[in-house]
Amino acid sequence: MKAIGRVALVGAGPGDPGLLTVRGRRLLRRADVVVYDRLVDTRLLELVPAHARLVFVGKESGHHSRPQEEINALLIIEALRGRRVVRLKGGDPFVLGRGGEEAAALEAAGIRFEIVPGVSSAVAAPAYAGIPVTHRGVASSFAVVTGHECHGKDRRVDWAKLATAVDTLVVLMGAGRLETIARELIAHGGAADTPTALIRAATTSDQQTVTTTLAAVAAGEARLPAPVVMVVGHVVSFRPMLAWFEGSRSPATAAQAPRYARRTWSSASKSGARPSRTIRPVSIT
C-alpha cells in the first residue's frame, strides 16, 4: 500500500519572487503537485521539478476557478495518492488566505501537513512604499483587516471599533470598496484628514503608491486598480523621507539576485503570464 503523502501550505509572499522563504523554495523543488493562486508570481513555478503537476485555482472578485471545497478535496486526494503537495498561496497562508480552512480539512481527513509562513502584503506593501506600520512616538499598534467580506457571514468587520482602536489600519482586498470603507471610518470617529496611502501591486515592478487623506478616498478622489493595500494612519507621513523602492523599479539587479532567481526570473514574463510548461486540468473524481 502506498504511503499517504503530505501537504505544505506555503506562503509565496507579496509579489516579489525573491521574498519566498528558503523553506518554501526547498518544498517547491521537491513537489509532485503544486496548487497555486492567482496572485502567485508564476516565475516561482520554474523551481518545480519537470515531472510535477501544476494546478491553477486562482480567484478573482466574482469568479472562482474552483470552489474552496473543491480545492480542499484536491489537496486531500493528491495526498492520498502518496504525493508531495505544495499549496502555494499569495502572502501568508494564515493571513486572510483561507489557509486555516484548508488545514482544518486536511486534519479532518487525517492528512499530515505543515504551514510555511510567507511575507504578508500587510507589512510588505507599506515597507516597500516607505511606510513603517509602527514608529516610536507615532504608532505603537496596527491592525490588518479584509476589505472584502463574503456574503452571508454572521460576523462583520466592526468599523466602529477599528476607526479609533489602533494607530495604523491596513486594509487588504478592498480595492472595490475603498470609498465605502473610508466613509465608514470617518462616520465612526476617524479623522477626515488622516494620512492615507493606496499601494498597488506591492513589491513588484508595477508598484504604484498614492498618498492622500481619508476624506479624499471617501470622496472617490484617490483610486488605483486591484490589487491594492490601503494604509490609514500618521505613519503614512514618513513616506516622503523613507520611500526607497519605486524609483529603482526592481527588487534587485541581475548581479544582486540569487542564482536561482536569475535563472527563473528571466524565464517568464513579469506580467504574471502562465509559465511555458503545460498545465493540465486535474480531475478530483
Phi and psi in degrees as GROMACS dihedral restraints (atoms count N, CA, C in turn):
[ dihedral_restraints ]
;  ai    aj    ak    al  type     phi  dphi    fc
    3     4     5     6     1   -72.8    20    10
    4     5     6     7     1   137.3    20    10
    6     7     8     9     1   -66.7    20    10
    7     8     9    10     1   146.9    20    10
    9    10    11    12     1   -70.9    20    10
   10    11    12    13     1   139.1    20    10
   12    13    14    15     1   -77.7    20    10
   13    14    15    16     1  -166.1    20    10
   15    16    17    18     1  -137.7    20    10
   16    17    18    19     1   147.5    20    10
   18    19    20    21     1  -116.4    20    10
   19    20    21    22     1   132.6    20    10
   21    22    23    24     1  -113.3    20    10
   22    23    24    25     1   121.8    20    10
   24    25    26    27     1   -89.7    20    10
   25    26    27    28     1   106.6    20    10
   27    28    29    30     1  -110.6    20    10
   28    29    30    31     1   127.2    20    10
   30    31    32    33     1   -79.2    20    10
   31    32    33    34     1   122.5    20    10
   33    34    35    36     1   -83.1    20    10
   34    35    36    37     1    -8.9    20    10
   36    37    38    39     1    91.3    20    10
   37    38    39    40     1  -176.1    20    10
   39    40    41    42     1   -84.7    20    10
   40    41    42    43     1    -8.6    20    10
   42    43    44    45     1   155.7    20    10
   43    44    45    46     1   -56.0    20    10
   45    46    47    48     1   -62.2    20    10
   46    47    48    49     1   118.5    20    10
   48    49    50    51     1   -63.6    20    10
   49    50    51    52     1   -20.9    20    10
   51    52    53    54     1   -69.4    20    10
   52    53    54    55     1   -11.0    20    10
   54    55    56    57     1   -91.4    20    10
   55    56    57    58     1     2.2    20    10
   57    58    59    60     1   -63.7    20    10
   58    59    60    61     1   139.5    20    10
   60    61    62    63     1   -71.8    20    10
   61    62    63    64     1   160.5    20    10
   63    64    65    66     1   -60.9    20    10
   64    65    66    67     1   -41.4    20    10
   66    67    68    69     1   -63.1    20    10
   67    68    69    70     1   -43.0    20    10
   69    70    71    72     1   -61.6    20    10
   70    71    72    73     1   -42.2    20    10
   72    73    74    75     1   -62.1    20    10
   73    74    75    76     1   -42.2    20    10
   75    76    77    78     1   -63.2    20    10
   76    77    78    79     1   -42.3    20    10
   78    79    80    81     1   -67.4    20    10
   79    80    81    82     1   -38.3    20    10
   81    82    83    84     1   -61.5    20    10
   82    83    84    85     1   -38.8    20    10
   84    85    86    87     1   -69.0    20    10
   85    86    87    88     1   -17.8    20    10
   87    88    89    90     1  -107.4    20    10
   88    89    90    91     1     1.4    20    10
   90    91    92    93     1   -73.4    20    10
   91    92    93    94     1   147.1    20    10
   93    94    95    96     1   -97.0    20    10
   94    95    96    97     1   -30.5    20    10
   96    97    98    99     1  -139.2    20    10
   97    98    99   100     1   134.7    20    10
   99   100   101   102     1  -124.4    20    10
  100   101   102   103     1   121.1    20    10
  102   103   104   105     1  -108.9    20    10
  103   104   105   106     1   114.1    20    10
  105   106   107   108     1  -128.1    20    10
  106   107   108   109     1   158.1    20    10
  108   109   110   111     1   -95.6    20    10
  109   110   111   112     1   172.8    20    10
  111   112   113   114     1   -66.2    20    10
  112   113   114   115     1   -39.5    20    10
  114   115   116   117     1   -86.8    20    10
  115   116   117   118     1     7.0    20    10
  117   118   119   120     1   -78.2    20    10
  118   119   120   121     1   129.9    20    10
  120   121   122   123     1   -67.2    20    10
  121   122   123   124     1   117.9    20    10
  123   124   125   126     1   -68.6    20    10
  124   125   126   127     1   -10.0    20    10
  126   127   128   129     1   -63.1    20    10
  127   128   129   130     1   -25.1    20    10
  129   130   131   132     1   -64.8    20    10
  130   131   132   133     1   -26.4    20    10
  132   133   134   135     1   -70.2    20    10
  133   134   135   136     1   -15.2    20    10
  135   136   137   138     1   -72.0    20    10
  136   137   138   139     1   -10.8    20    10
  138   139   140   141     1   -78.3    20    10
  139   140   141   142     1   -17.2    20    10
  141   142   143   144     1   -77.2    20    10
  142   143   144   145     1   142.2    20    10
  144   145   146   147     1   -56.9    20    10
  145   146   147   148     1   153.2    20    10
  147   148   149   150     1   -61.6    20    10
  148   149   150   151     1   -29.2    20    10
  150   151   152   153     1   -80.1    20    10
  151   152   153   154     1   -13.3    20    10
  153   154   155   156     1   -70.9    20    10
  154   155   156   157     1   148.4    20    10
  156   157   158   159     1   -92.7    20    10
  157   158   159   160     1   133.0    20    10
  159   160   161   162     1  -108.6    20    10
  160   161   162   163     1   128.7    20    10
  162   163   164   165     1  -126.7    20    10
  163   164   165   166     1   117.4    20    10
  165   166   167   168     1   -89.0    20    10
  166   167   168   169     1   126.5    20    10
  168   169   170   171     1  -130.2    20    10
  169   170   171   172     1    35.3    20    10
  171   172   173   174     1   -62.4    20    10
  172   173   174   175     1   152.0    20    10
  174   175   176   177     1  -124.9    20    10
  175   176   177   178     1   138.8    20    10
  177   178   179   180     1  -126.7    20    10
  178   179   180   181     1   162.3    20    10
  180   181   182   183     1   -56.6    20    10
  181   182   183   184     1   120.8    20    10
  183   184   185   186     1    84.7    20    10
  184   185   186   187     1    -3.0    20    10
  186   187   188   189     1  -149.4    20    10
  187   188   189   190     1   124.0    20    10
  189   190   191   192     1  -116.3    20    10
  190   191   192   193     1   127.8    20    10
  192   193   194   195     1   -66.8    20    10
  193   194   195   196     1   -29.6    20    10
  195   196   197   198     1  -143.9    20    10
  196   197   198   199     1   137.1    20    10
  198   199   200   201     1   -62.4    20    10
  199   200   201   202     1   154.5    20    10
  201   202   203   204     1   -58.7    20    10
  202   203   204   205     1   -38.9    20    10
  204   205   206   207     1   -62.0    20    10
  205   206   207   208     1   -34.7    20    10
  207   208   209   210     1   -71.9    20    10
  208   209   210   211     1   -36.3    20    10
  210   211   212   213     1   -63.3    20    10
  211   212   213   214     1   -45.1    20    10
  213   214   215   216     1   -57.1    20    10
  214   215   216   217     1   -46.0    20    10
  216   217   218   219     1   -63.8    20    10
  217   218   219   220     1   -38.8    20    10
  219   220   221   222     1   -61.0    20    10
  220   221   222   223     1   -45.0    20    10
  222   223   224   225     1   -60.7    20    10
  223   224   225   226     1   -43.6    20    10
  225   226   227   228     1   -65.0    20    10
  226   227   228   229     1   -47.1    20    10
  228   229   230   231     1   -63.9    20    10
  229   230   231   232     1   -43.2    20    10
  231   232   233   234     1   -64.7    20    10
  232   233   234   235     1   -37.7    20    10
  234   235   236   237     1   -67.0    20    10
  235   236   237   238     1   -40.1    20    10
  237   238   239   240     1   -63.8    20    10
  238   239   240   241     1   -23.1    20    10
  240   241   242   243     1   -82.0    20    10
  241   242   243   244     1     2.5    20    10
  243   244   245   246     1    87.4    20    10
  244   245   246   247     1    15.6    20    10
  246   247   248   249     1   -94.7    20    10
  247   248   249   250     1   153.4    20    10
  249   250   251   252     1   -88.3    20    10
  250   251   252   253     1   112.3    20    10
  252   253   254   255     1  -108.7    20    10
  253   254   255   256     1   132.4    20    10
  255   256   257   258     1  -112.7    20    10
  256   257   258   259     1   121.0    20    10
  258   259   260   261     1   -96.4    20    10
  259   260   261   262     1   101.6    20    10
  261   262   263   264     1   -93.6    20    10
  262   263   264   265     1   114.3    20    10
  264   265   266   267     1  -119.7    20    10
  265   266   267   268     1   141.4    20    10
  267   268   269   270     1   -61.4    20    10
  268   269   270   271     1   145.1    20    10
  270   271   272   273     1    67.2    20    10
  271   272   273   274     1  -128.8    20    10
  273   274   275   276     1  -113.5    20    10
  274   275   276   277     1   136.7    20    10
  276   277   278   279     1   -58.8    20    10
  277   278   279   280     1   -29.5    20    10
  279   280   281   282     1  -103.3    20    10
  280   281   282   283     1    10.7    20    10
  282   283   284   285     1  -113.1    20    10
  283   284   285   286     1    96.3    20    10
  285   286   287   288     1    51.8    20    10
  286   287   288   289     1    38.1    20    10
  288   289   290   291     1  -124.1    20    10
  289   290   291   292     1     6.4    20    10
  291   292   293   294     1    62.8    20    10
  292   293   294   295     1    18.1    20    10
  294   295   296   297     1   -64.3    20    10
  295   296   297   298     1   -32.9    20    10
  297   298   299   300     1   -62.7    20    10
  298   299   300   301     1   -38.1    20    10
  300   301   302   303     1   -65.6    20    10
  301   302   303   304     1   -41.5    20    10
  303   304   305   306     1   -67.4    20    10
  304   305   306   307     1   -41.3    20    10
  306   307   308   309     1   -64.0    20    10
  307   308   309   310     1   -39.9    20    10
  309   310   311   312     1   -63.9    20    10
  310   311   312   313     1   -39.2    20    10
  312   313   314   315     1   -65.3    20    10
  313   314   315   316     1   -40.2    20    10
  315   316   317   318     1   -65.6    20    10
  316   317   318   319     1   -42.4    20    10
  318   319   320   321     1   -61.5    20    10
  319   320   321   322     1   -43.8    20    10
  321   322   323   324     1   -64.1    20    10
  322   323   324   325     1   -29.0    20    10
  324   325   326   327     1   -90.2    20    10
  325   326   327   328     1     0.3    20    10
  327   328   329   330     1    75.1    20    10
  328   329   330   331     1    25.4    20    10
  330   331   332   333     1   -96.0    20    10
  331   332   333   334     1   130.7    20    10
  333   334   335   336     1   -69.7    20    10
  334   335   336   337     1   141.6    20    10
  336   337   338   339     1  -148.5    20    10
  337   338   339   340     1   163.4    20    10
  339   340   341   342     1  -138.5    20    10
  340   341   342   343     1   156.1    20    10
  342   343   344   345     1  -111.9    20    10
  343   344   345   346     1   124.9    20    10
  345   346   347   348     1  -111.1    20    10
  346   347   348   349     1   104.2    20    10
  348   349   350   351     1   -58.7    20    10
  349   350   351   352     1   150.9    20    10
  351   352   353   354     1  -123.8    20    10
  352   353   354   355     1   165.4    20    10
  354   355   356   357     1   -74.4    20    10
  355   356   357   358     1   116.6    20    10
  357   358   359   360     1   -80.4    20    10
  358   359   360   361     1   143.4    20    10
  360   361   362   363     1   -64.5    20    10
  361   362   363   364     1   -16.2    20    10
  363   364   365   366     1   -60.7    20    10
  364   365   366   367     1   -31.2    20    10
  366   367   368   369     1  -110.3    20    10
  367   368   369   370     1   -30.2    20    10
  369   370   371   372     1   -70.8    20    10
  370   371   372   373     1   -41.2    20    10
  372   373   374   375     1   -61.1    20    10
  373   374   375   376     1   -50.5    20    10
  375   376   377   378     1   -59.8    20    10
  376   377   378   379     1   -41.1    20    10
  378   379   380   381     1   -61.7    20    10
  379   380   381   382     1   -43.4    20    10
  381   382   383   384     1   -72.4    20    10
  382   383   384   385     1   -15.4    20    10
  384   385   386   387     1   -95.6    20    10
  385   386   387   388     1     1.5    20    10
  387   388   389   390     1    77.7    20    10
  388   389   390   391     1    31.0    20    10
  390   391   392   393     1  -122.1    20    10
  391   392   393   394     1   111.3    20    10
  393   394   395   396     1   -77.8    20    10
  394   395   396   397     1   131.9    20    10
  396   397   398   399     1   -72.0    20    10
  397   398   399   400     1   -23.3    20    10
  399   400   401   402     1  -129.4    20    10
  400   401   402   403     1   151.8    20    10
  402   403   404   405     1  -156.8    20    10
  403   404   405   406     1   132.7    20    10
  405   406   407   408     1   -54.9    20    10
  406   407   408   409     1   128.9    20    10
  408   409   410   411     1    82.8    20    10
  409   410   411   412     1    -7.5    20    10
  411   412   413   414     1  -120.6    20    10
  412   413   414   415     1   -48.9    20    10
  414   415   416   417     1  -146.7    20    10
  415   416   417   418     1   121.1    20    10
  417   418   419   420     1  -113.7    20    10
  418   419   420   421     1     4.4    20    10
  420   421   422   423     1  -147.0    20    10
  421   422   423   424     1   151.6    20    10
  423   424   425   426     1  -149.4    20    10
  424   425   426   427     1   157.5    20    10
  426   427   428   429     1  -132.6    20    10
  427   428   429   430     1   149.9    20    10
  429   430   431   432     1  -117.2    20    10
  430   431   432   433     1   132.1    20    10
  432   433   434   435     1  -141.3    20    10
  433   434   435   436     1   149.2    20    10
  435   436   437   438     1   -80.2    20    10
  436   437   438   439     1   141.6    20    10
  438   439   440   441     1   -97.9    20    10
  439   440   441   442     1     1.7    20    10
  441   442   443   444     1  -134.0    20    10
  442   443   444   445     1   104.3    20    10
  444   445   446   447     1  -102.5    20    10
  445   446   447   448     1   146.1    20    10
  447   448   449   450     1   -73.1    20    10
  448   449   450   451     1   146.6    20    10
  450   451   452   453     1   -68.7    20    10
  451   452   453   454     1   142.9    20    10
  453   454   455   456     1    86.3    20    10
  454   455   456   457     1     1.8    20    10
  456   457   458   459     1   -71.5    20    10
  457   458   459   460     1   136.2    20    10
  459   460   461   462     1   -67.6    20    10
  460   461   462   463     1   -42.3    20    10
  462   463   464   465     1  -105.5    20    10
  463   464   465   466     1   120.4    20    10
  465   466   467   468     1   -99.5    20    10
  466   467   468   469     1   163.4    20    10
  468   469   470   471     1   -62.2    20    10
  469   470   471   472     1   131.4    20    10
  471   472   473   474     1   -92.4    20    10
  472   473   474   475     1    85.2    20    10
  474   475   476   477     1   -65.3    20    10
  475   476   477   478     1   -27.0    20    10
  477   478   479   480     1   -61.0    20    10
  478   479   480   481     1   -40.1    20    10
  480   481   482   483     1   -75.8    20    10
  481   482   483   484     1   -43.8    20    10
  483   484   485   486     1   -66.6    20    10
  484   485   486   487     1   -25.5    20    10
  486   487   488   489     1   -59.2    20    10
  487   488   489   490     1   -31.5    20    10
  489   490   491   492     1  -131.6    20    10
  490   491   492   493     1    -0.3    20    10
  492   493   494   495     1   -80.1    20    10
  493   494   495   496     1   -26.4    20    10
  495   496   497   498     1  -129.7    20    10
  496   497   498   499     1   160.9    20    10
  498   499   500   501     1   -78.1    20    10
  499   500   501   502     1   -36.3    20    10
  501   502   503   504     1  -129.5    20    10
  502   503   504   505     1   131.0    20    10
  504   505   506   507     1  -116.5    20    10
  505   506   507   508     1   127.7    20    10
  507   508   509   510     1  -113.8    20    10
  508   509   510   511     1   123.2    20    10
  510   511   512   513     1  -111.3    20    10
  511   512   513   514     1   121.6    20    10
  513   514   515   516     1  -104.4    20    10
  514   515   516   517     1   153.3    20    10
  516   517   518   519     1    56.4    20    10
  517   518   519   520     1    37.1    20    10
  519   520   521   522     1  -117.8    20    10
  520   521   522   523     1    17.2    20    10
  522   523   524   525     1   -54.4    20    10
  523   524   525   526     1   -36.6    20    10
  525   526   527   528     1   -84.1    20    10
  526   527   528   529     1    -4.0    20    10
  528   529   530   531     1  -130.8    20    10
  529   530   531   532     1    17.8    20    10
  531   532   533   534     1   -60.6    20    10
  532   533   534   535     1   -42.0    20    10
  534   535   536   537     1   -61.9    20    10
  535   536   537   538     1   -46.0    20    10
  537   538   539   540     1   -62.0    20    10
  538   539   540   541     1   -44.3    20    10
  540   541   542   543     1   -63.1    20    10
  541   542   543   544     1   -45.3    20    10
  543   544   545   546     1   -61.7    20    10
  544   545   546   547     1   -40.8    20    10
  546   547   548   549     1   -64.1    20    10
  547   548   549   550     1   -39.6    20    10
  549   550   551   552     1   -61.2    20    10
  550   551   552   553     1   -44.7    20    10
  552   553   554   555     1   -63.7    20    10
  553   554   555   556     1   -42.9    20    10
  555   556   557   558     1   -66.1    20    10
  556   557   558   559     1   -41.4    20    10
  558   559   560   561     1   -62.4    20    10
  559   560   561   562     1   -26.0    20    10
  561   562   563   564     1  -106.5    20    10
  562   563   564   565     1    24.8    20    10
  564   565   566   567     1   108.3    20    10
  565   566   567   568     1    -5.1    20    10
  567   568   569   570     1   -69.4    20    10
  568   569   570   571     1   135.1    20    10
  570   571   572   573     1   -68.0    20    10
  571   572   573   574     1   132.3    20    10
  573   574   575   576     1   -62.3    20    10
  574   575   576   577     1   -28.4    20    10
  576   577   578   579     1   -92.4    20    10
  577   578   579   580     1    13.2    20    10
  579   580   581   582     1   -61.2    20    10
  580   581   582   583     1   127.6    20    10
  582   583   584   585     1   -57.6    20    10
  583   584   585   586     1   136.4    20    10
  585   586   587   588     1  -138.9    20    10
  586   587   588   589     1   140.2    20    10
  588   589   590   591     1  -123.5    20    10
  589   590   591   592     1   141.2    20    10
  591   592   593   594     1  -114.3    20    10
  592   593   594   595     1   124.8    20    10
  594   595   596   597     1  -122.7    20    10
  595   596   597   598     1   119.4    20    10
  597   598   599   600     1  -106.5    20    10
  598   599   600   601     1   141.4    20    10
  600   601   602   603     1    50.6    20    10
  601   602   603   604     1    49.0    20    10
  603   604   605   606     1   -57.4    20    10
  604   605   606   607     1   142.1    20    10
  606   607   608   609     1    73.9    20    10
  607   608   609   610     1     1.4    20    10
  609   610   611   612     1  -106.3    20    10
  610   611   612   613     1   172.0    20    10
  612   613   614   615     1   -68.8    20    10
  613   614   615   616     1   -11.3    20    10
  615   616   617   618     1   -95.1    20    10
  616   617   618   619     1     6.7    20    10
  618   619   620   621     1   -58.7    20    10
  619   620   621   622     1   136.3    20    10
  621   622   623   624     1  -133.4    20    10
  622   623   624   625     1   142.7    20    10
  624   625   626   627     1  -133.0    20    10
  625   626   627   628     1   132.6    20    10
  627   628   629   630     1  -119.0    20    10
  628   629   630   631     1   128.5    20    10
  630   631   632   633     1  -108.6    20    10
  631   632   633   634     1   136.7    20    10
  633   634   635   636     1  -157.3    20    10
  634   635   636   637     1  -151.8    20    10
  636   637   638   639     1  -124.5    20    10
  637   638   639   640     1   163.6    20    10
  639   640   641   642     1   -60.4    20    10
  640   641   642   643     1   -38.1    20    10
  642   643   644   645     1   -64.0    20    10
  643   644   645   646     1   -39.0    20    10
  645   646   647   648     1   -66.3    20    10
  646   647   648   649     1   -38.3    20    10
  648   649   650   651     1   -65.7    20    10
  649   650   651   652     1   -43.5    20    10
  651   652   653   654     1   -60.7    20    10
  652   653   654   655     1   -32.5    20    10
  654   655   656   657     1   -85.2    20    10
  655   656   657   658     1    -0.9    20    10
  657   658   659   660     1    78.0    20    10
  658   659   660   661     1    17.3    20    10
  660   661   662   663     1   -86.3    20    10
  661   662   663   664     1   -11.1    20    10
  663   664   665   666     1  -132.2    20    10
  664   665   666   667     1   117.2    20    10
  666   667   668   669     1  -143.7    20    10
  667   668   669   670     1   151.3    20    10
  669   670   671   672     1  -143.4    20    10
  670   671   672   673     1   149.0    20    10
  672   673   674   675     1   -71.5    20    10
  673   674   675   676     1   156.8    20    10
  675   676   677   678     1   -65.0    20    10
  676   677   678   679     1   154.5    20    10
  678   679   680   681     1   -84.0    20    10
  679   680   681   682     1   136.5    20    10
  681   682   683   684     1  -129.0    20    10
  682   683   684   685     1   137.6    20    10
  684   685   686   687     1  -108.8    20    10
  685   686   687   688     1   129.2    20    10
  687   688   689   690     1  -105.4    20    10
  688   689   690   691     1   132.3    20    10
  690   691   692   693     1  -119.4    20    10
  691   692   693   694     1   124.8    20    10
  693   694   695   696     1  -119.5    20    10
  694   695   696   697     1   121.8    20    10
  696   697   698   699     1   154.3    20    10
  697   698   699   700     1   164.9    20    10
  699   700   701   702     1   -67.9    20    10
  700   701   702   703     1   -15.9    20    10
  702   703   704   705     1   -63.8    20    10
  703   704   705   706     1   -21.6    20    10
  705   706   707   708     1   -60.2    20    10
  706   707   708   709     1   -26.0    20    10
  708   709   710   711     1   -66.2    20    10
  709   710   711   712     1   -14.2    20    10
  711   712   713   714     1   -79.4    20    10
  712   713   714   715     1   -12.1    20    10
  714   715   716   717     1   -56.3    20    10
  715   716   717   718     1   -45.4    20    10
  717   718   719   720     1   -57.2    20    10
  718   719   720   721     1   -30.1    20    10
  720   721   722   723     1   -88.1    20    10
  721   722   723   724     1   -34.0    20    10
  723   724   725   726     1  -106.6    20    10
  724   725   726   727     1    -4.9    20    10
  726   727   728   729     1   -59.1    20    10
  727   728   729   730     1   129.9    20    10
  729   730   731   732     1  -134.7    20    10
  730   731   732   733     1   -21.7    20    10
  732   733   734   735     1   -95.7    20    10
  733   734   735   736     1   -46.9    20    10
  735   736   737   738     1   -64.1    20    10
  736   737   738   739     1   -25.8    20    10
  738   739   740   741     1   -68.0    20    10
  739   740   741   742     1   -32.5    20    10
  741   742   743   744     1   -80.4    20    10
  742   743   744   745     1   -30.7    20    10
  744   745   746   747     1    61.6    20    10
  745   746   747   748     1    14.6    20    10
  747   748   749   750     1  -152.8    20    10
  748   749   750   751     1   133.1    20    10
  750   751   752   753     1   -65.4    20    10
  751   752   753   754     1   -24.7    20    10
  753   754   755   756     1  -167.4    20    10
  754   755   756   757     1   150.1    20    10
  756   757   758   759     1   -76.2    20    10
  757   758   759   760     1   166.5    20    10
  759   760   761   762     1   -59.2    20    10
  760   761   762   763     1   -35.0    20    10
  762   763   764   765     1   -72.0    20    10
  763   764   765   766     1   -31.4    20    10
  765   766   767   768     1   -83.6    20    10
  766   767   768   769     1   -25.2    20    10
  768   769   770   771     1   -67.7    20    10
  769   770   771   772     1   147.7    20    10
  771   772   773   774     1   -57.5    20    10
  772   773   774   775     1   154.7    20    10
  774   775   776   777     1   -57.2    20    10
  775   776   777   778     1   -43.6    20    10
  777   778   779   780     1   -64.2    20    10
  778   779   780   781     1   -34.1    20    10
  780   781   782   783     1   -70.3    20    10
  781   782   783   784     1   -39.8    20    10
  783   784   785   786     1   -61.0    20    10
  784   785   786   787     1   -36.4    20    10
  786   787   788   789     1   -70.9    20    10
  787   788   789   790     1   -44.0    20    10
  789   790   791   792     1   -83.9    20    10
  790   791   792   793     1   -37.2    20    10
  792   793   794   795     1   -64.4    20    10
  793   794   795   796     1   -29.7    20    10
  795   796   797   798     1   -80.9    20    10
  796   797   798   799     1    -7.5    20    10
  798   799   800   801     1   -94.2    20    10
  799   800   801   802     1    -5.5    20    10
  801   802   803   804     1  -143.2    20    10
  802   803   804   805     1   157.2    20    10
  804   805   806   807     1   -69.5    20    10
  805   806   807   808     1   144.4    20    10
  807   808   809   810     1   -70.5    20    10
  808   809   810   811     1    -8.9    20    10
  810   811   812   813     1   -75.7    20    10
  811   812   813   814     1    -6.4    20    10
  813   814   815   816     1    88.1    20    10
  814   815   816   817     1    16.8    20    10
  816   817   818   819     1   -64.6    20    10
  817   818   819   820     1   155.8    20    10
  819   820   821   822     1   -61.4    20    10
  820   821   822   823     1   147.1    20    10
  822   823   824   825     1   -64.7    20    10
  823   824   825   826     1   165.0    20    10
  825   826   827   828     1   -70.8    20    10
  826   827   828   829     1   -18.1    20    10
  828   829   830   831     1   -67.5    20    10
  829   830   831   832     1   152.2    20    10
  831   832   833   834     1   -76.1    20    10
  832   833   834   835     1   130.1    20    10
  834   835   836   837     1  -113.2    20    10
  835   836   837   838     1   114.5    20    10
  837   838   839   840     1   -99.7    20    10
  838   839   840   841     1   140.9    20    10
  840   841   842   843     1   -59.6    20    10
  841   842   843   844     1   146.8    20    10
  843   844   845   846     1  -116.4    20    10
  844   845   846   847     1   124.0    20    10
  846   847   848   849     1   -80.3    20    10
  847   848   849   850     1   138.3    20    10
  849   850   851   852     1  -109.1    20    10
  850   851   852   853     1    13.2    20    10
